[in-house]
Amino acid sequence: MQPRNMSMSGVVDLAAVKAAQEAKAKAEQTRAEAARQGGTGAVSPADLVIDVDEAGFEHDVLQRSAEVPVVIDFWAEWCQPCKQLSPVLERLAVEYNGRFLLAKIDVDANQMLMQQFGIQGIPAVFAVVAGQALPLFQGAAGEQQIRQTLDQLIQVAEERFGLIGLTVDPDAEPGGAAAAAPAPVPAGPYDALLEAAVQALDAGDLGGAIRAYQNVLSDDPGNTEAKLGLAQAELLQRVQGADPQQVRKEAAEKPRDVQAQITAADLDLVGGHVEDAFGRLIETVQRTAGDDRDAVRRRLLELFEVVGADDPRVVGARRALARALF
């Protein structure tokens, strides 16, 4: 599996949305299975730092990342900065007590993985959360910076993916049952429709994707993935064929033209300029009234759906919108 970056900005990545739902289900299933068997699912402190090679990457990193954030330390025996960084990461893995798993990969013995992650130099540290790869930092880093990075990673993993980490028991046997691969998740009732929607998006069939998401929501109005997917597909359909230069020119020349500002905000978001999109519409809310204001407010709420309610930029923009309205 080719690793890829898990972007925290711009339009919602539908694959990441699906991965989040699956990760939550897998994590809950693992905990439920451990409870059913009368166990705790605990691991030994020795299991928090593991050596990984290409043969074991699928199981030890990708599958485990559905339970716990996996931090990858790319290192080599000849690398002097690695010899300074690796002990710090290993100590923090134990200190964080199961909030993340540290996977150590020797780049000399695993050239393919190094190439797949696009690593130009070591040490290099990545994280994998629910199968999604995220670069953390490259080169030696201070412990305070490492801690801040780990804290942010753990927060994202818990809030977005429902990963609460591993239970650590000092008396557990190393390499116990808790280190096994998570059980497969049964197919959900709407998986086929949701997969069809994603394939339609990939093929540029926005109308087909919109219909597929609407079909899911007609039966399950609260389906998170369908709501996010529909919001994204409708956004992409709105900006299809638009001339970005002309749209932004009109928005700049006509600051009180509501439709010009709405269209420009759509383009801002598609381009990954989330704060610009939100700020543009909030300013438009402040200088409009009546139906115009309501139209801007509705579009802003739609864009909140695209980015995701738990995104801190959405949380801040909601507060700003409330101030603008009241």
C-alpha positions in Angstrom: 0.0 0.0 0.0 1.4 3.4 -1.0 1.5 5.7 2.0 0.1 9.2 1.5 -0.2 12.3 3.5 -3.2 12.9 5.6 -4.0 16.5 4.9 -5.5 18.5 7.7 -6.4 21.4 5.4 -8.6 22.0 2.4 -11.4 19.9 1.2 -12.2 16.7 3.2 -10.4 13.6 1.9 -13.2 11.1 1.4 -10.8 8.2 1.8 -9.7 9.6 5.1 -13.4 10.1 6.2 -14.1 6.4 5.4 -10.9 5.4 7.1 -12.0 7.3 10.2 -15.3 5.5 10.3 -13.6 2.1 9.9 -11.0 2.9 12.4 -13.6 3.8 15.0 -15.5 0.6 14.3 -12.3 -1.5 14.5 -11.2 0.1 17.7 -14.6 -0.4 19.3 -14.7 -4.0 18.1 -11.3 -4.8 19.5 -12.3 -3.4 22.9 -15.6 -5.2 22.8 -13.9 -8.5 21.9 -11.4 -8.2 24.7 -14.2 -7.5 27.2 -16.2 -10.4 25.9 -13.3 -12.8 26.5 -12.9 -11.4 29.9 -9.5 -9.8 29.1 -8.2 -6.3 29.1 -6.5 -6.3 25.8 -3.4 -5.0 27.6 0.1 -5.0 26.1 3.4 -5.2 27.8 5.6 -2.0 27.9 8.0 -3.9 25.7 5.4 -4.1 23.0 5.3 -0.3 22.7 8.5 -0.2 20.6 8.7 -2.6 17.7 11.1 -3.3 14.8 9.3 -3.3 11.5 10.4 -4.6 8.0 8.7 -4.6 4.6 7.2 -8.0 5.2 5.5 -7.0 8.4 4.6 -3.4 7.5 1.0 -4.3 6.5 0.3 -6.0 9.8 2.5 -4.1 12.2 1.8 -0.6 11.0 -1.2 -0.3 8.7 -3.5 -2.7 10.6 -2.3 -1.6 14.0 -2.9 2.0 13.1 -6.7 1.2 13.3 -6.1 0.8 17.1 -3.4 3.3 18.0 -1.4 6.0 16.3 1.8 4.4 15.0 4.9 6.7 15.0 7.6 5.5 12.5 11.2 6.2 13.2 13.3 5.8 10.0 16.9 5.2 11.1 20.2 3.6 10.2 23.2 2.3 12.2 25.6 4.8 10.6 23.3 7.8 11.3 24.7 9.7 14.3 21.6 12.0 14.7 19.5 8.8 14.7 21.4 7.6 17.7 20.4 10.8 19.6 16.8 10.8 18.5 15.8 7.1 18.7 16.4 6.7 22.5 14.2 9.8 23.1 11.4 8.4 21.0 11.7 5.0 22.7 11.6 6.6 26.2 8.6 8.7 25.3 6.7 5.7 23.8 6.9 4.1 27.3 6.2 7.3 29.1 3.1 8.0 27.0 1.9 4.6 28.2 0.1 3.3 25.1 -1.1 6.5 23.6 1.1 5.7 20.5 3.1 2.8 19.2 6.7 3.3 18.0 7.8 1.4 14.9 11.5 1.5 14.1 12.5 0.9 10.4 16.1 0.4 9.4 16.3 2.2 6.0 19.3 0.1 4.9 17.3 -3.1 5.1 14.0 -1.6 3.9 14.8 0.6 0.9 11.3 0.1 -0.6 9.6 1.6 2.4 12.0 4.5 2.4 11.2 5.2 -1.3 7.4 4.9 -0.7 7.5 7.5 2.0 9.6 9.8 -0.2 12.4 10.1 2.4 15.4 12.2 1.4 17.3 12.0 4.6 17.3 10.5 8.1 16.3 10.6 10.8 12.8 11.0 9.5 9.7 10.5 11.6 6.2 9.8 10.3 2.9 8.8 11.8 0.2 6.5 10.4 -3.3 6.9 11.7 -6.1 4.7 10.4 -3.9 3.8 7.4 -3.2 7.4 6.6 0.5 8.6 6.6 1.4 11.9 8.1 5.0 13.4 8.1 5.9 14.7 11.6 9.5 16.0 11.3 12.9 15.2 9.7 16.3 15.5 11.4 17.1 15.8 15.0 14.5 17.5 17.2 14.4 18.8 20.7 12.3 16.8 23.3 9.9 19.7 23.8 9.2 19.9 20.1 8.7 16.1 19.9 6.3 16.2 22.9 4.3 19.0 21.3 4.1 17.0 18.0 3.1 13.8 19.8 0.4 15.6 21.8 -1.1 17.1 18.6 -1.0 13.7 16.9 -2.7 12.0 19.8 -5.4 14.6 19.9 -6.2 14.3 16.2 -6.2 10.5 16.5 -8.6 10.5 19.4 -11.0 13.3 18.2 -11.2 12.4 14.5 -10.6 8.6 14.5 -11.7 7.5 17.9 -8.3 6.0 18.7 -7.7 6.0 22.5 -4.5 4.0 22.4 -3.5 0.7 24.0 -3.9 -0.5 27.5 -0.5 -1.2 29.1 -0.1 -3.8 31.8 3.5 -4.1 33.3 2.7 -7.7 34.1 1.5 -8.6 30.6 3.6 -11.0 28.6 5.4 -9.4 25.7 4.0 -10.2 22.3 0.6 -11.3 23.7 -2.7 -11.6 22.0 -3.3 -7.8 22.1 -0.6 -7.4 19.5 -2.6 -9.4 16.9 -4.2 -7.8 13.9 -7.6 -6.2 14.6 -10.6 -8.3 13.6 -12.1 -7.4 10.2 -15.1 -5.1 10.3 -18.3 -6.5 8.8 -19.6 -4.6 5.8 -22.0 -1.9 6.6 -25.4 -1.6 4.9 -24.4 1.4 2.8 -20.8 0.5 2.0 -21.5 -0.4 -1.6 -23.3 2.9 -2.3 -20.6 4.9 -0.5 -17.9 3.2 -2.5 -19.8 3.8 -5.7 -20.0 7.5 -4.7 -16.2 7.7 -4.2 -15.6 6.0 -7.5 -17.9 8.4 -9.2 -16.0 11.3 -7.7 -12.7 9.9 -8.8 -14.1 9.6 -12.3 -15.4 13.1 -12.3 -19.0 12.1 -12.3 -20.2 14.6 -9.8 -23.9 14.0 -10.5 -23.6 10.3 -10.0 -21.7 10.9 -6.7 -24.4 13.3 -5.5 -27.2 10.8 -6.3 -25.4 8.0 -4.5 -24.9 10.1 -1.4 -28.5 11.3 -1.5 -29.7 7.7 -1.7 -27.8 6.8 1.5 -29.1 9.9 3.3 -32.7 9.2 2.2 -32.5 6.0 4.3 -30.0 7.2 7.0 -30.1 11.0 7.4 -27.4 10.9 10.0 -24.8 9.1 8.0 -21.6 11.1 8.6 -19.7 9.9 5.6 -22.6 10.5 3.2 -23.2 14.0 4.6 -19.6 15.0 4.2 -19.3 13.4 0.8 -22.5 15.1 -0.5 -21.2 18.5 0.7 -18.0 18.0 -1.1 -19.5 16.7 -4.3 -22.0 19.7 -4.4 -19.1 22.1 -3.8 -17.1 20.6 -6.6 -20.1 20.7 -8.9 -20.7 24.4 -8.1 -17.1 25.4 -9.1 -16.9 23.1 -12.1 -16.0 25.2 -15.2 -15.5 28.4 -13.2 -12.7 30.8 -14.2 -10.8 31.4 -10.9 -9.2 34.6 -12.2 -12.5 36.1 -13.3 -14.3 35.0 -10.1 -11.7 36.6 -7.9 -11.7 39.7 -10.0 -15.4 40.1 -9.7 -15.3 39.5 -5.9 -12.6 42.1 -5.5 -14.5 44.7 -7.6 -17.9 44.0 -6.1 -17.5 43.5 -2.3 -21.2 43.9 -1.8 -22.2 41.4 -4.5 -23.4 38.4 -2.4 -23.2 35.8 -5.2 -19.7 37.0 -6.2 -18.5 36.5 -2.6 -20.2 33.1 -2.3 -18.6 31.8 -5.5 -15.2 33.1 -4.5 -15.5 31.4 -1.1 -16.3 28.1 -2.9 -13.1 28.5 -4.9 -11.1 29.4 -1.9 -12.2 26.2 -0.1 -11.5 24.0 -3.1 -8.0 25.5 -3.3 -7.4 24.7 0.4 -7.7 28.3 1.6 -10.1 27.4 4.4 -9.6 30.5 6.6 -10.0 32.8 3.5 -13.3 31.2 2.5 -14.7 31.4 6.0 -13.4 35.0 6.6 -14.8 36.2 3.2 -18.3 34.9 4.1 -18.3 36.2 7.7 -17.4 39.7 6.4 -20.2 39.4 3.9 -22.6 38.5 6.7 -21.6 41.6 8.6 -22.4 43.9 5.7 -25.6 42.3 4.5 -29.2 41.8 5.8 -32.4 40.0 5.1 -32.4 37.3 2.4 -28.8 38.1 1.3 -27.5 37.6 4.7 -29.4 34.3 5.1 -28.0 33.1 1.8 -24.5 33.7 2.9 -25.1 32.1 6.3 -26.5 29.0 4.6 -23.5 28.7 2.3 -21.1 29.1 5.2 -22.9 26.3 7.1 -22.5 24.1 4.0 -18.8 24.8 3.9 -18.5 23.9 7.6 -20.0 20.5 6.6 -17.3 20.1 3.9 -14.4 20.7 6.3 -15.9 18.9 9.3 -17.5 20.0 12.5 -14.5 19.1 14.7 -12.0 21.0 12.7 -10.6 23.9 14.9 -11.1 26.3 12.0 -14.8 25.5 11.8 -15.1 25.9 15.6 -13.5 29.4 15.4 -15.5 30.4 12.4 -18.8 29.4 14.1 -17.9 31.7 17.0 -17.1 34.5 14.6 -20.4 33.9 12.7 -22.4 34.0 15.9 -20.8 37.4 16.8 -21.6 38.7 13.3 -25.2 37.6 13.5 -25.9 38.7 17.0 
